[in-house]
Amino acid sequence: MTLGATRDSVEDRPLGKKSIAPSLPDSVWLTEAPPATPALRGHTRADIAIVGGGITGLSAAYHFKQRYPNKQIVVLEGQRIGFGASGRNSGFISQEYHGWDSLFFSKGAAAVEPYAEYAERGYRQLVETIAREAIDCDLQESGALRLAKKDAEVRTLEKQVPAYARLGRSVELWQGKDLAARIGSEFYPAGVFLPHWATLHPGKLVRGLRSTVEALGVHTYEHTPVQQLRRGSPVELVCPDGRLSADTVVVATNAYTPQLGLFRHILMPLHLYVMVTRPVDEAVIGHGAWTSVPGRYEMDATHTIRLTPDGRLLIRGGARYDYNSRVADRHQPRAYQRLAERLLARYPYLGNVRAAHGWSGVMALTRAHTPLLGRLENDPRVLFSVGYNGFGLVSGFYGGRLVCELYANQPNPDLALMTSPAKAGWLPPEPLRYVSLNVSLALRHHRL
């Protein structure tokens, strides 16, 4: 449960029309969800309770149950398993550390290498688990394209190519007519092809992980939001119709974490928006070379665009911060419309493609751009892994393993790279936070 969501989609309408309206109730990734498990009722006891049924919570359940098969492990999810960021993202995974380039150019390759190795290990852990557990999630390790929109960004890409080489990554710079011919668009002056990126179907990944952990004996409760976390021995989790006592609690709630009274001043939830088309004609797909390069993202992080496994085009963009870090349903038909217009601006030949889905969700940022992972101060019974800065599929899955290793007191050099609350840096108080963040987003063209 790492990413909140509005329950909206857009009717079958041509892109670029002003009449996009809400219709279907969920993310395109979540349309095949299995029947819900019953909510928690009454009092239940567990050795380890995991709050949040997204990628982090399922990964934690998987690694804890493998290491401690005789322990009673329970997952509590406030909505449906995978309802949050885990089922509402763009489906990209990467062996790349978020923000590596800023660190490289300020402190050099040696400073980046530990983080690059962390990102690669996290990626490999996820991909190897997908293979080992035979999870059919449409994994496509075909790379991704990082695209520049203006001359200053082109110069940055030109600097990044040798920097990637210093880190052992072989990438390709595509420019001008060569790039336009490859992707069927003259919108971007340059792009770097990154073979160490991949795409997958996040809904199928979550459903596969859920089936795996339930087969191992993990019990999941859906529609069971945790209303209160009472520290003590044992820790008590209070829910609407029951309570759960546990020796250890793992907080895996990402953008929802401030609602538990944790990290209100250091974790920033941001609302993002997604629009998905109907399945696109094969001739159109071929014109844009979407099959060979299905994943594309803009280097200023304004938009991510990809081909889905069933032949749709997905565009993610926009960002808004809600007052006092609230995570609430945010229905914005205008945002979906703007995304449709921006998709057409980048790929004009899509003029007759029709919109089918639109939704929003919430990601969690930290000022350090690294996940928050550790134990609560003065309460070692409560562990946490949250704040993935938009790289949650890999970092969230690896975070589930790292939390297990922290619990087991198993040394892992990657634990030292995570951010502690004491080092995370505080956000400004409200209303300054609300005003400054949203003004910053608007100036960077993130608001829709």
C-alpha positions as CSV (number, residue, x, y, z in Angstrom):
1,M,0.0,0.0,0.0
2,T,2.5,2.6,-1.1
3,L,0.5,4.8,-3.4
4,G,-2.9,6.2,-2.8
5,A,-5.4,6.5,-5.7
6,T,-8.4,8.1,-7.1
7,R,-10.9,5.6,-8.4
8,D,-11.4,7.1,-11.8
9,S,-10.9,6.2,-15.4
10,V,-11.8,8.0,-18.7
11,E,-14.4,6.9,-21.1
12,D,-13.5,5.7,-24.6
13,R,-12.9,9.2,-26.2
14,P,-10.5,10.4,-29.0
15,L,-7.3,11.9,-27.7
16,G,-7.4,15.7,-27.7
17,K,-11.1,16.1,-27.1
18,K,-12.3,18.2,-24.2
19,S,-15.0,15.7,-23.1
20,I,-12.9,13.1,-21.3
21,A,-15.0,12.0,-18.3
22,P,-14.7,9.5,-15.4
23,S,-16.0,6.0,-15.9
24,L,-14.2,2.8,-15.0
25,P,-13.2,2.5,-11.3
26,D,-9.6,1.4,-11.2
27,S,-6.1,1.3,-12.6
28,V,-5.6,-0.7,-15.8
29,W,-3.1,-2.8,-13.9
30,L,-5.7,-3.8,-11.3
31,T,-8.6,-4.9,-13.4
32,E,-8.0,-8.6,-12.8
33,A,-7.7,-8.5,-9.0
34,P,-8.7,-11.8,-7.3
35,P,-11.6,-11.9,-4.8
36,A,-10.9,-9.9,-1.6
37,T,-9.8,-11.6,1.5
38,P,-12.0,-10.9,4.6
39,A,-11.1,-7.9,6.9
40,L,-9.6,-8.5,10.3
41,R,-12.3,-9.0,13.0
42,G,-11.8,-9.5,16.7
43,H,-8.3,-9.9,18.3
44,T,-5.5,-11.8,16.5
45,R,-1.9,-12.5,17.5
46,A,1.1,-12.7,15.2
47,D,4.9,-12.9,15.5
48,I,5.4,-10.4,12.7
49,A,2.7,-8.0,11.5
50,I,3.3,-6.1,8.2
51,V,1.3,-2.9,7.6
52,G,0.8,-2.4,3.9
53,G,0.1,-4.9,1.1
54,G,2.2,-3.4,-1.7
55,I,5.5,-4.4,-3.1
56,T,7.4,-3.7,0.2
57,G,5.0,-5.5,2.4
58,L,4.7,-8.5,0.1
59,S,8.5,-8.7,-0.2
60,A,9.0,-8.4,3.5
61,A,6.4,-11.2,4.0
62,Y,8.2,-13.3,1.4
63,H,11.7,-12.9,2.9
64,F,10.5,-13.3,6.6
65,K,8.6,-16.4,5.8
66,Q,11.5,-18.0,4.0
67,R,13.9,-17.2,6.8
68,Y,11.4,-18.0,9.6
69,P,9.0,-20.6,8.3
70,N,7.5,-21.3,11.7
71,K,6.6,-17.7,12.6
72,Q,3.1,-16.4,12.2
73,I,3.3,-13.6,9.7
74,V,0.3,-11.4,8.9
75,V,-0.2,-8.6,6.3
76,L,-2.7,-5.8,6.9
77,E,-3.9,-3.8,3.9
78,G,-6.2,-0.8,4.1
79,Q,-7.7,-1.3,0.7
80,R,-6.9,-4.2,-1.7
81,I,-3.5,-5.8,-2.1
82,G,-1.5,-3.6,-4.5
83,F,-4.1,-0.8,-4.4
84,G,-1.4,1.9,-3.9
85,A,1.8,2.8,-5.8
86,S,2.5,-0.9,-6.4
87,G,-0.5,-1.1,-8.7
88,R,-0.6,2.5,-10.1
89,N,2.9,3.1,-11.4
90,S,4.3,3.1,-14.9
91,G,5.8,-0.4,-14.6
92,F,9.5,0.6,-15.1
93,I,12.3,-1.2,-13.2
94,S,16.0,-0.2,-13.4
95,Q,19.5,-1.0,-12.2
96,E,20.0,2.7,-11.8
97,Y,20.2,4.7,-8.6
98,H,17.9,7.7,-8.6
99,G,20.0,10.9,-8.6
100,W,23.2,9.2,-9.5
101,D,24.2,11.9,-12.0
102,S,24.0,14.8,-9.5
103,L,26.2,12.8,-7.1
104,F,28.6,11.9,-9.9
105,F,29.2,15.4,-11.0
106,S,29.5,16.8,-7.5
107,K,31.6,14.1,-5.8
108,G,32.9,11.7,-8.6
109,A,32.4,8.1,-9.5
110,A,33.7,6.7,-6.2
111,A,30.8,8.3,-4.4
112,V,28.3,6.9,-6.8
113,E,29.6,3.3,-7.0
114,P,28.1,2.0,-3.7
115,Y,24.6,3.3,-4.7
116,A,25.0,1.9,-8.2
117,E,25.8,-1.5,-6.8
118,Y,22.8,-1.2,-4.4
119,A,20.5,-0.4,-7.3
120,E,21.9,-3.3,-9.3
121,R,21.5,-5.8,-6.4
122,G,17.9,-4.6,-5.8
123,Y,17.1,-5.1,-9.5
124,R,18.7,-8.6,-9.6
125,Q,16.8,-9.6,-6.4
126,L,13.5,-8.7,-8.0
127,V,14.2,-10.3,-11.4
128,E,15.6,-13.5,-9.9
129,T,12.6,-13.8,-7.6
130,I,10.3,-13.4,-10.6
131,A,12.1,-16.2,-12.3
132,R,12.4,-18.4,-9.3
133,E,8.7,-18.2,-8.4
134,A,7.6,-18.3,-12.0
135,I,5.7,-15.0,-11.7
136,D,4.2,-14.1,-15.1
137,C,4.4,-10.3,-15.1
138,D,5.3,-9.6,-18.7
139,L,8.9,-8.7,-17.8
140,Q,10.6,-7.2,-20.8
141,E,14.3,-6.4,-20.4
142,S,14.5,-4.3,-23.5
143,G,15.9,-1.1,-22.1
144,A,14.4,2.4,-21.9
145,L,15.0,5.8,-23.5
146,R,15.9,8.9,-21.5
147,L,14.8,11.9,-23.6
148,A,15.9,15.6,-23.6
149,K,13.4,18.3,-24.6
150,K,15.8,21.3,-24.8
151,D,19.4,22.2,-25.6
152,A,20.5,22.4,-22.0
153,E,19.2,18.8,-21.5
154,V,21.0,17.7,-24.6
155,R,24.3,19.0,-23.2
156,T,23.6,17.1,-20.0
157,L,22.9,13.9,-21.9
158,E,26.2,14.3,-23.7
159,K,28.0,14.6,-20.4
160,Q,26.2,11.6,-19.0
161,V,27.3,9.2,-21.7
162,P,31.0,9.1,-20.5
163,A,29.8,9.2,-16.9
164,Y,27.7,6.0,-17.5
165,A,30.9,4.4,-19.0
166,R,32.8,5.3,-15.9
167,L,30.2,3.3,-13.9
168,G,30.4,0.3,-16.3
169,R,27.2,1.1,-18.2
170,S,27.3,1.0,-22.0
171,V,24.7,3.4,-23.3
172,E,23.9,5.0,-26.7
173,L,23.2,8.6,-27.5
174,W,20.6,9.1,-30.3
175,Q,20.2,12.6,-31.7
176,G,18.4,14.6,-34.4
177,K,17.1,12.7,-37.5
178,D,18.5,9.4,-36.2
179,L,16.4,9.7,-33.0
180,A,13.3,10.9,-35.0
181,A,13.6,7.9,-37.3
182,R,13.9,5.5,-34.4
183,I,10.9,6.7,-32.5
184,G,8.7,8.3,-35.1
185,S,8.7,11.8,-33.5
186,E,10.7,15.0,-34.0
187,F,9.6,16.4,-30.6
188,Y,12.9,15.4,-28.8
189,P,16.3,16.6,-30.0
190,A,18.2,13.8,-28.2
191,G,17.9,10.7,-26.1
192,V,20.1,8.1,-24.4
193,F,19.2,4.5,-24.8
194,L,19.6,2.7,-21.4
195,P,19.8,-1.1,-21.9
196,H,19.9,-1.7,-18.1
197,W,16.2,-0.6,-17.7
198,A,13.1,-2.9,-18.2
199,T,9.3,-2.8,-18.1
200,L,6.8,-5.2,-16.5
201,H,3.1,-5.4,-15.6
202,P,3.0,-4.2,-11.9
203,G,-0.5,-5.6,-11.3
204,K,0.6,-9.1,-12.3
205,L,3.8,-8.8,-10.3
206,V,1.8,-7.9,-7.1
207,R,-0.7,-10.7,-7.7
208,G,2.1,-13.2,-8.3
209,L,3.9,-12.2,-5.1
210,R,0.6,-12.4,-3.2
211,S,0.0,-15.9,-4.4
212,T,3.5,-16.8,-3.5
213,V,3.4,-15.5,0.1
214,E,0.0,-17.0,0.8
215,A,1.2,-20.4,-0.5
216,L,4.0,-20.1,2.1
217,G,1.5,-19.6,4.9
218,V,1.3,-15.8,5.2
219,H,-2.1,-14.5,6.1
220,T,-3.4,-11.4,4.4
221,Y,-6.3,-9.2,5.6
222,E,-7.7,-6.6,3.1
223,H,-9.9,-3.6,3.8
224,T,-8.2,-3.5,7.2
225,P,-6.7,0.0,7.7
226,V,-4.5,0.5,10.7
227,Q,-6.0,3.4,12.7
228,Q,-3.6,3.4,15.6
229,L,-0.1,1.9,16.3
230,R,0.3,1.4,20.0
231,R,3.9,0.8,21.0
232,G,4.6,-1.7,23.7
233,S,5.4,-5.3,24.2
234,P,3.6,-6.6,22.2
235,V,2.9,-3.8,19.7
236,E,-0.8,-3.4,19.1
237,L,-2.4,-2.4,15.8
238,V,-5.9,-1.1,16.1
239,C,-8.2,-1.5,13.1
240,P,-11.9,-0.6,12.5
241,D,-13.3,-4.1,13.5
242,G,-10.4,-5.7,15.3
243,R,-6.9,-5.5,16.6
244,L,-3.6,-7.3,16.1
245,S,-0.9,-7.9,18.7
246,A,2.6,-8.6,17.3
247,D,6.1,-9.0,18.7
248,T,7.4,-7.1,15.6
249,V,5.7,-4.7,13.2
250,V,7.0,-3.7,9.8
251,V,5.7,-0.4,8.5
252,A,5.5,-0.6,4.6
253,T,3.0,2.1,3.9
254,N,5.1,4.7,1.9
255,A,2.9,7.8,1.2
256,Y,0.4,6.7,3.8
257,T,3.0,6.6,6.6
258,P,2.2,10.1,8.0
259,Q,-1.4,8.9,8.6
260,L,0.1,6.5,11.2
261,G,1.7,9.5,12.9
262,L,5.2,8.7,11.6
263,F,7.6,10.9,9.6
264,R,5.1,13.8,9.1
265,H,7.9,16.3,8.7
266,I,10.3,14.3,6.5
267,L,8.2,12.3,4.1
268,M,6.5,14.1,1.2
269,P,3.5,12.5,-0.6
270,L,3.0,13.7,-4.2
271,H,-0.1,13.1,-6.3
272,L,0.6,11.9,-9.9
273,Y,-1.7,11.2,-12.8
274,V,-1.9,8.6,-15.5
275,M,-3.8,8.3,-18.8
276,V,-3.9,5.1,-20.8
277,T,-5.3,4.6,-24.4
278,R,-7.3,1.8,-25.9
279,P,-5.1,-0.9,-27.6
280,V,-3.3,0.7,-30.5
281,D,-3.3,-0.5,-34.1
282,E,-0.1,-2.5,-34.9
283,A,0.7,-0.1,-37.8
284,V,0.7,2.8,-35.3
285,I,2.9,0.8,-32.9
286,G,5.3,0.1,-35.7
287,H,5.5,3.7,-36.8
288,G,6.7,4.7,-33.4
289,A,9.0,1.7,-32.9
290,W,7.2,1.1,-29.6
291,T,7.9,-2.6,-29.6
292,S,11.6,-2.2,-29.8
293,V,11.8,0.7,-27.2
294,P,8.6,0.4,-25.2
295,G,9.7,2.5,-22.2
296,R,10.6,6.2,-22.5
297,Y,10.9,9.0,-19.9
298,E,11.8,12.6,-20.0
299,M,14.9,13.6,-18.1
300,D,13.2,16.5,-16.2
301,A,10.7,13.8,-14.9
302,T,7.7,15.6,-16.3
303,H,6.4,12.6,-18.3
304,T,6.9,8.9,-18.6
305,I,5.4,7.1,-21.6
306,R,5.4,3.4,-22.4
307,L,3.7,0.6,-24.4
308,T,1.7,-1.7,-22.1
309,P,1.8,-5.5,-22.6
310,D,-1.6,-5.5,-24.2
311,G,-0.7,-2.8,-26.8
312,R,-1.9,0.4,-25.1
313,L,0.1,3.6,-24.6
314,L,0.5,5.0,-21.1
315,I,1.5,8.5,-20.1
316,R,2.2,9.6,-16.6
317,G,2.7,13.2,-15.6
318,G,1.8,16.0,-13.3
319,A,2.4,16.4,-9.6
320,R,0.5,18.1,-6.8
321,Y,1.2,18.3,-3.1
322,D,-1.8,18.3,-0.7
323,Y,-1.9,20.5,2.4
324,N,-0.3,18.9,5.5
325,S,0.8,15.8,3.5
326,R,-2.7,14.5,3.1
327,V,-3.3,11.5,1.0
328,A,-6.8,11.7,-0.4
329,D,-8.7,10.8,-3.5
330,R,-8.0,13.4,-6.1
331,H,-10.2,13.2,-9.2
332,Q,-8.8,15.5,-11.9
333,P,-10.4,15.0,-15.4
334,R,-8.5,18.1,-16.6
335,A,-5.2,16.3,-15.7
336,Y,-6.2,13.3,-17.8
337,Q,-7.1,15.7,-20.7
338,R,-3.8,17.5,-20.5
339,L,-1.9,14.2,-20.5
340,A,-3.8,13.2,-23.7
341,E,-2.9,16.5,-25.3
342,R,0.8,16.1,-24.3
343,L,0.9,12.6,-25.7
344,L,-0.4,13.9,-29.0
345,A,2.1,16.8,-28.9
346,R,4.9,14.3,-28.7
347,Y,3.5,11.8,-31.1
348,P,1.1,13.6,-33.5
349,Y,0.4,10.4,-35.5
350,L,-1.7,9.1,-32.6
351,G,-4.5,11.5,-33.5
352,N,-7.1,8.8,-33.9
353,V,-6.1,6.8,-30.8
354,R,-8.7,6.8,-28.1
355,A,-8.3,7.3,-24.3
356,A,-9.6,4.5,-22.1
357,H,-8.3,4.9,-18.5
358,G,-7.2,7.6,-16.2
359,W,-6.2,7.5,-12.5
360,S,-4.1,9.2,-9.9
361,G,-1.9,7.9,-7.2
362,V,0.6,9.1,-4.6
363,M,4.4,8.6,-4.4
364,A,6.6,9.5,-1.4
365,L,9.7,11.6,-1.6
366,T,12.5,12.2,0.8
367,R,14.9,15.2,0.7
368,A,17.9,12.8,0.6
369,H,16.3,10.9,-2.4
370,T,17.1,7.6,-0.6
371,P,14.6,5.4,1.1
372,L,13.9,5.7,4.9
373,L,14.7,2.3,6.4
374,G,15.5,1.3,9.9
375,R,13.9,0.9,13.4
376,L,11.8,3.5,15.2
377,E,13.9,5.4,17.7
378,N,13.4,4.0,21.2
379,D,11.3,1.1,19.9
380,P,13.2,-1.7,18.1
381,R,10.0,-3.7,17.7
382,V,8.8,-1.4,14.9
383,L,10.8,-1.5,11.6
384,F,10.1,0.5,8.5
385,S,11.0,0.8,4.8
386,V,9.3,3.8,3.0
387,G,10.0,6.7,0.7
388,Y,11.2,5.4,-2.7
389,N,11.2,8.6,-4.7
390,G,9.5,7.1,-7.7
391,F,11.7,3.9,-7.9
392,G,9.5,1.8,-5.7
393,L,9.2,-1.5,-7.6
394,V,12.9,-2.2,-7.2
395,S,13.7,-0.3,-4.0
396,G,10.4,-1.4,-2.4
397,F,11.1,-5.1,-3.1
398,Y,14.7,-4.8,-2.0
399,G,13.5,-2.8,1.1
400,G,11.4,-5.8,2.1
401,R,14.5,-8.0,2.1
402,L,16.7,-5.4,3.9
403,V,14.1,-5.0,6.6
404,C,14.3,-8.8,7.1
405,E,18.1,-8.7,7.3
406,L,17.9,-5.8,9.8
407,Y,15.6,-7.8,12.0
408,A,18.0,-10.8,11.8
409,N,21.0,-8.6,12.6
410,Q,22.6,-9.8,9.4
411,P,25.3,-7.4,8.1
412,N,24.5,-5.8,4.7
413,P,26.5,-2.9,3.3
414,D,23.4,-1.5,1.6
415,L,21.7,-0.9,5.0
416,A,24.3,1.9,5.6
417,L,23.2,3.6,2.4
418,M,19.6,4.0,3.6
419,T,18.4,7.3,5.2
420,S,17.6,7.4,8.9
421,P,14.9,9.9,10.1
422,A,17.6,11.9,11.9
423,K,19.5,12.5,8.7
424,A,16.5,12.9,6.3
425,G,16.1,16.6,6.7
426,W,12.9,18.3,7.7
427,L,10.3,19.8,5.3
428,P,9.3,23.4,6.0
429,P,6.2,23.9,8.2
430,E,2.7,24.5,6.8
431,P,1.5,26.6,5.0
432,L,5.0,27.4,3.7
433,R,5.5,23.8,2.7
434,Y,2.2,23.7,0.6
435,V,3.0,27.0,-1.1
436,S,6.7,26.5,-1.8
437,L,6.3,22.9,-3.1
438,N,3.4,23.6,-5.4
439,V,5.0,26.8,-6.7
440,S,8.2,24.8,-7.4
441,L,6.2,22.1,-9.2
442,A,4.4,24.7,-11.3
443,L,7.7,26.4,-12.3
444,R,9.1,23.0,-13.4
445,H,6.0,22.3,-15.4
446,H,4.9,19.4,-13.3
447,R,1.4,20.7,-12.4
448,L,-1.4,19.9,-14.8
